Amino acid sequence: MLGCKQIGKKAKGIVARDKKVISPSLTREYPLVIDKAEDVWIWDVDGNKYLDFSSLIAVMNIGHSNPYVIKAIQKQLKKATHAAFSDFYAELPVTFAEQIVSVLPRGFDRVFFSNSGTEAVEAALKLSRWNKRKPYFVSFINSFHGRTMGSLSLTYSKPVHREGFGPFLSVRHVPYAYPYRMGSECTTMCLNELEKALYKGDVSAVFMEPIQGEGGYIVPPKEFVKGIRKLCDEYDVLMVDDEIQAGCFRTGKFLAIEHFNVKPDIICLGKAIGGGLPIGVTVASKKLMRWPHGAHANTFGGNLLSCAAGMETLKQLKRVGKSVVKKGRYIMRRLDEMKDHYSIIGDVRGKGLMIGVELVKDKRTKKPAIEEREQILWRSFFKGLILLPAGRSTIRIIPPLTITIEHIDRGMDIIEDAVKSVSR
């Protein structure tokens, strides 16, 4: 049976224990206590079954407990788990780096491994500063690049992320083109603001997400992304592409920025590239990534288990990525039909299987339906569907790329039932 009528006894007990020993800074939308998972399914500790429309924050793109990835991890586990790659050599990370370079645009030929997306961004910050030697960076309002101090300096999606942690690195935040809320002139307005931020000539790099994730699954106009590239070229500024959530075929292409026909200077990868194991990847050209020995390193970057998982994950991503666009269009059609029927749905946007549904109290005023979104998330959870929020009142739909049309219909039926209930 999908979902549960009430929170199970085991789950309640673990949540109570969690509150006693785990930092309260973690965000939990509802008390899902995971026991096991397979492909698009998750089971909690009480045996309740759920359909996953979250990919556990866009990580499990090739499905949970992928047997090929598990086999690759098990094979490496028998040999060695750690090689201290910053001090010694190992073939596995080199092979993985070669495979990553092979799927990227020409000219991306140097790889730095770390442990997470935020570390991939930290490496990009340092690499940009080392190359340009200018004090400032530029990022966008509603952006999310991580929570460590450097990446947090760029992040600007929720006040709680930043309150009490300043002072930060020198970052100027400018508006990100948001057609639904800014209108048709958003590209011109936002690029004008970006140029003002670059005008003094003191910026090393502009950090951007080709589709904003945590900020609300905001898909910008193509002209906006092209305009960023043009301004970076004019002002001798590096363009850093954060693909940590949008990459790895989530949108139907390996890099989401490929939809905009733009080539950045530095690429950051994380989340799905490790197939469920922690990894971060920063990629640039030989010309940029020429910093000296000791300029940047870490203990666990190039971890053998993570690289083994990543190599097999990349192989599986190439296989499942071909069907992403078709599945995404199918979901968008269903959501567009729902948008016509329910006034609470203000906007539907996305590419591939990275889709946002923005909820509003009124389609004219566009006032965010924050409480209603929470109700929909909870109702969906009890019906057996795992969803996550984004932005002020957006629901993100990011199922594993392995999902079938049958699974999609099942999940969309639950979403529509929840929307219908809350809309009454």
JOLIN-V352805 format. One record per residue. PHI is phi in degrees with one decimal (999 if undefined). OMEGA is omega in radians with two decimals (NA if undefined). Layout:
PHI | OMEGA
PHI | OMEGA
This chain:
999 | 3.12
-79.5 | 3.02
75.1 | -3.13
-154.7 | 3.12
-77.8 | 3.09
-153.0 | -3.11
-64.8 | -3.08
-70.7 | -3.10
-63.0 | -3.14
-63.9 | 3.14
-61.2 | 3.12
-57.9 | -3.12
-64.4 | -3.13
-69.0 | 3.10
-61.5 | 3.12
-63.2 | 3.11
-67.0 | 3.12
-56.3 | -3.08
-63.9 | -3.12
-83.1 | -3.00
-125.0 | -3.08
-98.6 | 3.13
-53.0 | 3.13
-73.5 | -3.12
-73.6 | -3.13
-72.1 | -3.12
-105.4 | 3.08
-122.6 | -3.09
-76.4 | 3.12
-158.7 | -2.99
-80.2 | 3.00
-83.0 | 3.13
-111.2 | -2.96
-78.4 | 3.08
-109.0 | 3.14
-152.5 | -3.12
-153.6 | 3.12
-150.1 | -3.13
55.0 | -3.12
-103.5 | -3.03
-114.3 | 3.07
-129.9 | 3.05
-115.6 | 3.09
-91.4 | -3.03
-68.3 | 3.10
-99.0 | 3.07
87.6 | 3.11
-76.9 | -3.03
-108.7 | -3.10
-135.5 | 3.01
-88.3 | -3.01
-95.9 | 3.03
-106.5 | -3.13
-119.5 | -2.99
49.6 | -3.08
48.0 | -3.12
65.9 | 3.02
60.8 | 3.12
-98.2 | -2.99
-89.5 | -3.10
-61.3 | -3.12
-97.1 | 3.09
90.6 | 3.14
-72.4 | 3.06
50.6 | 3.13
-57.0 | -3.03
-61.9 | 3.13
-70.3 | 3.11
-68.2 | 3.11
-59.5 | 3.13
-62.3 | 3.14
-65.0 | 3.12
-66.3 | -3.13
-61.6 | 3.13
-62.4 | -3.13
-71.7 | -3.12
-58.6 | -3.14
-76.1 | -3.09
-99.3 | -3.14
-172.7 | -3.14
-107.2 | -3.00
-143.0 | -3.11
-123.6 | -3.08
47.8 | -2.96
-62.1 | 3.10
-76.7 | -3.13
-117.7 | -3.13
-130.2 | -3.12
-109.6 | 3.02
-154.9 | -3.07
-76.3 | -3.02
-57.5 | 3.10
-62.5 | 3.12
-66.2 | 3.12
-63.2 | 3.12
-62.5 | 3.11
-60.8 | 3.11
-61.3 | -3.14
-69.0 | 3.10
-62.9 | 3.14
-57.6 | -3.08
-67.5 | -3.12
-100.8 | -3.13
-99.8 | 3.08
-57.1 | -3.11
-59.1 | 3.12
105.7 | 3.05
-92.0 | -2.98
-133.3 | 3.05
-130.7 | -3.02
-123.4 | 2.97
-120.4 | -3.13
-96.8 | 3.03
-140.4 | -2.97
-110.4 | -3.06
-165.7 | 3.11
-63.4 | -3.11
-63.1 | 3.09
-70.9 | 3.06
-62.3 | 3.10
-69.4 | 3.10
-58.3 | 3.11
-62.6 | 3.13
-66.8 | 3.08
-60.8 | -3.10
-66.5 | 3.14
-64.3 | 3.11
-64.1 | -3.14
-63.5 | -3.12
-62.7 | -3.13
-76.8 | -3.00
-96.9 | 3.12
55.9 | 3.09
-112.4 | -2.95
-75.2 | -2.98
-103.1 | 2.95
-125.5 | 3.05
-124.7 | 3.04
-136.8 | -3.02
-115.0 | 3.02
-61.2 | -3.06
79.7 | -3.10
-77.3 | 2.99
-137.4 | -3.14
-125.0 | 3.12
128.4 | -3.03
-122.5 | 2.99
-72.1 | -2.86
-60.1 | 3.11
-69.4 | -3.13
-66.2 | 3.10
-65.8 | 3.07
-61.2 | 3.11
-83.6 | -3.07
-61.2 | -3.11
-153.5 | -3.08
-99.7 | 3.13
-139.1 | 3.13
-56.3 | -3.07
-62.9 | 3.13
-65.1 | -2.97
-110.2 | -3.03
-59.7 | 3.08
87.9 | -3.05
-111.0 | -3.13
-71.5 | 0.06
-77.7 | -3.08
-106.3 | 2.95
-61.2 | -3.12
-76.0 | -3.11
-130.0 | 3.00
-100.5 | 3.14
-104.1 | -3.12
-125.2 | -3.09
-65.2 | 3.07
-102.9 | -3.07
-58.2 | -2.98
-131.8 | -2.98
-52.0 | -3.06
-63.1 | -3.07
-103.7 | -3.11
-107.5 | -3.14
88.3 | -2.99
-70.4 | -3.11
-92.3 | -3.03
-63.1 | -3.11
-62.5 | -3.13
-60.6 | -3.12
-60.9 | -3.08
-69.7 | 3.10
-68.8 | 3.05
-62.2 | 3.12
-67.4 | 3.10
-63.8 | -3.14
-62.7 | 3.08
-61.3 | -3.13
-71.4 | -3.11
-97.0 | -2.91
-59.1 | -3.06
-73.3 | 3.12
76.2 | -3.08
-113.8 | -3.07
-108.1 | 3.09
-82.7 | -3.04
-156.6 | 2.95
-105.6 | 3.09
-102.1 | -3.13
-146.9 | 2.97
-101.4 | 3.14
-63.8 | 2.91
-133.8 | -3.10
-67.4 | -3.07
-92.6 | -3.12
-52.9 | -3.09
-71.3 | 3.08
136.4 | -3.11
53.6 | -3.08
-91.2 | 3.13
-99.6 | -3.10
-82.5 | 3.01
-64.6 | 3.14
-58.9 | -3.10
-62.9 | 3.14
-67.5 | -3.12
-66.4 | 3.08
-63.6 | 3.13
-66.7 | 3.07
-61.3 | 3.12
-58.8 | -3.10
-63.2 | -3.13
-68.2 | 3.08
-61.0 | 3.11
-65.0 | -3.09
-64.6 | -3.04
-105.4 | 3.10
55.3 | -3.10
-122.0 | 3.10
-78.8 | 3.09
-107.2 | -3.11
-105.8 | -3.07
-101.9 | 3.12
-88.3 | -3.11
-104.3 | -3.00
-60.6 | 3.09
-99.7 | -3.02
-86.7 | -3.06
-84.2 | 3.11
61.9 | 3.08
66.8 | 3.10
-56.2 | -3.11
-101.0 | -3.11
104.8 | 3.01
-121.3 | -3.11
-59.2 | 3.04
-111.3 | 3.12
-64.6 | -3.11
-66.9 | 3.09
-63.1 | 3.10
-64.6 | -3.05
-104.2 | 3.13
54.1 | -3.14
-125.7 | 3.10
-112.1 | 3.13
-80.7 | 3.09
-99.6 | -3.14
-135.6 | 3.14
-120.4 | 3.06
-113.9 | 3.11
-124.7 | 3.09
-170.9 | 3.08
44.1 | -2.96
-66.3 | -3.05
-66.6 | 3.14
-96.9 | 3.11
61.4 | 3.13
114.7 | 3.06
-100.9 | -3.06
-68.0 | 3.08
-163.7 | 2.99
-134.4 | -3.10
-137.2 | 3.05
-118.7 | -3.04
-126.8 | 3.10
-149.7 | 3.11
-85.6 | 3.05
-58.6 | -3.12
-62.6 | -3.12
-84.5 | -3.06
-90.5 | -3.13
-125.5 | -3.14
-64.4 | -2.99
-78.5 | 3.09
-52.7 | 3.09
88.6 | -3.13
-65.6 | 3.10
-157.8 | 3.13
-165.7 | 3.06
-158.2 | -3.08
-79.9 | -2.97
-104.0 | 3.09
-59.3 | -3.06
79.9 | 3.10
-52.9 | -3.00
-65.4 | 3.12
-66.9 | 3.13
-64.5 | 3.13
-69.2 | 3.08
-62.1 | 3.10
-63.9 | -3.11
-64.9 | 3.13
-62.4 | 3.12
-71.5 | 3.10
-60.6 | 3.14
-61.0 | 3.10
-62.9 | -3.13
-70.7 | 3.10
-61.1 | 3.11
-61.2 | -3.11
-73.8 | -3.05
-84.1 | -3.06
-65.6 | -3.08
-66.3 | -3.06
-99.5 | -3.01
-63.9 | -3.08
-61.7 | -3.14
-60.5 | 3.14
-65.8 | 3.13
-63.8 | 3.11
-63.1 | 3.13
-63.1 | 3.11
-64.1 | -3.12
-61.4 | 3.11
-61.8 | 3.12
-63.7 | -3.14
-68.3 | 3.10
-63.8 | 3.07
-64.3 | 3.10
-64.9 | 3.13
-60.0 | 3.12
-70.2 | -3.06
-96.9 | -3.02
-123.5 | -3.07
-68.6 | -3.12
-73.2 | 3.13
-89.1 | -3.09
-88.1 | -3.09
-149.9 | 3.05
-125.8 | -3.06
-150.4 | 3.09
153.8 | 3.03
-137.3 | -3.12
57.9 | 3.13
-104.3 | 2.98
-122.9 | -2.94
-125.6 | 3.10
-116.4 | 3.07
-119.9 | -3.10
-90.7 | -3.08
-99.7 | -3.13
-135.0 | 3.07
-76.2 | -3.12
-150.5 | -3.08
-68.7 | 3.13
-80.2 | -3.12
-81.8 | -3.11
60.7 | 3.10
-65.3 | -3.08
-59.5 | 3.12
-94.0 | -3.02
-70.7 | -3.13
-65.9 | 3.14
-64.0 | 3.08
-61.9 | 3.13
-60.7 | 3.12
-63.7 | 3.14
-65.6 | 3.11
-61.3 | -3.13
-67.5 | 3.13
-61.2 | 3.12
-65.0 | 3.11
-59.0 | -3.13
-66.9 | 3.09
-87.1 | 3.06
103.1 | -3.14
-127.0 | 3.13
-95.8 | 3.11
-127.6 | 3.07
-128.9 | 3.07
-88.5 | 3.00
-157.1 | -3.13
60.0 | -3.10
-78.0 | -3.08
-150.5 | 3.14
-105.8 | 2.99
-103.6 | 3.11
-97.8 | 3.10
-113.5 | -3.06
-138.9 | 3.14
-71.0 | 2.99
-53.6 | -3.11
-67.1 | 3.13
-81.4 | -3.04
-61.5 | 3.11
-99.2 | 3.09
-61.9 | 3.10
-60.9 | 3.09
-63.8 | 3.13
-59.5 | 3.14
-59.6 | 3.14
-62.0 | 3.14
-68.2 | -3.13
-66.6 | 3.06
-62.6 | 3.12
-66.2 | 3.12
-61.2 | -3.13
-65.7 | 3.10
-62.2 | 3.14
-69.2 | 3.12
-63.3 | 3.13
-59.8 | -3.13
-64.4 | -3.09
-74.7 | -3.10
-76.3 | -3.07
-67.3 | NA
